[in-house]
């Protein structure tokens, strides 16, 4: 798809080769959360070369860039991209395969970082907006607390964005399409650890033991009833036990003293989340007690649900439709039970989390996120970077554009008033 030369995506497409190289360099040199030193350095070098004011070391390895529009205004928009890779051994065979054993960009955060940088390049060069765009390069999205760390470092006190947007590439969606919806888009993620203590002994004399392996089996079965029997069929929740450890595989005649189960709970609604914790605790403790064992539940809330502000999601959808055509905006893509720590920022500021088409349809870029052969589709760079830039231009219009013509600009005053 090509657009008019002034379209942000078309403008950015001129730099396609350069940003493709940049993205592939990040892919070849992935870094885990809070260790993105090289990545941060590459970003900072680019921002410096572009003459963009930026601040490093926010949330350890995070960076915030500030770009002022050609007109002064108190209004501002924050755009956020994540930078970190995953502890996965890459099994793909692309030329820019990871050079770091056991670490790879399997979630496309290399693409997110690149798109935000291309957006920064475009905004700095054109500055067709009034006010300030804050570009937030966030570390450690993959469960290592980067979003929280940036907030703890005074992100919004130092860079007071009025509203915020982020996007994630989505393999199930073809390149050129954008999915936006109001309300929940990603689930809350909680981790559970269940410790069972019995009384170990000889496998031939089980009556002299309290067998934690047997208790574990009953707890595994009982826990399946939480979603199926305690949660409304119209609500959404997942309880998955993903790991079990008990005994010694070399000790076939020893009943162990302890066992452990670990897993995850996913919900959208806080009441559902709290009810699941209550039910898990009741089941775990009483099932174990029924066998004479003791079980404890540790329940850790990791990420809250990612909930899009209705007005900001509608605004983003209008911008996407203006840029790419209404036929390329998907309003009903199902929420994901995956989690996302942009949720912490959305708890502080109105905004929306969008999903950007990444699928190529030929199998090359259609594997799902976190697959060991995953590779971000560089064809998506102009779309994502252009969309982020479009949010700034439409959300912070120049005085000559305000209230004129386009639907985006026309409705803008109502959106501003609601912030
Ligand atoms: Ni991701």
Boltz pocket constraint, residues with backbone or C-beta under 6 A from the ligand:
constraints:
  - pocket:
      binder: B
      contacts: [[A, 107], [A, 108], [A, 109], [A, 141], [A, 168]]
      max_distance: 6.0
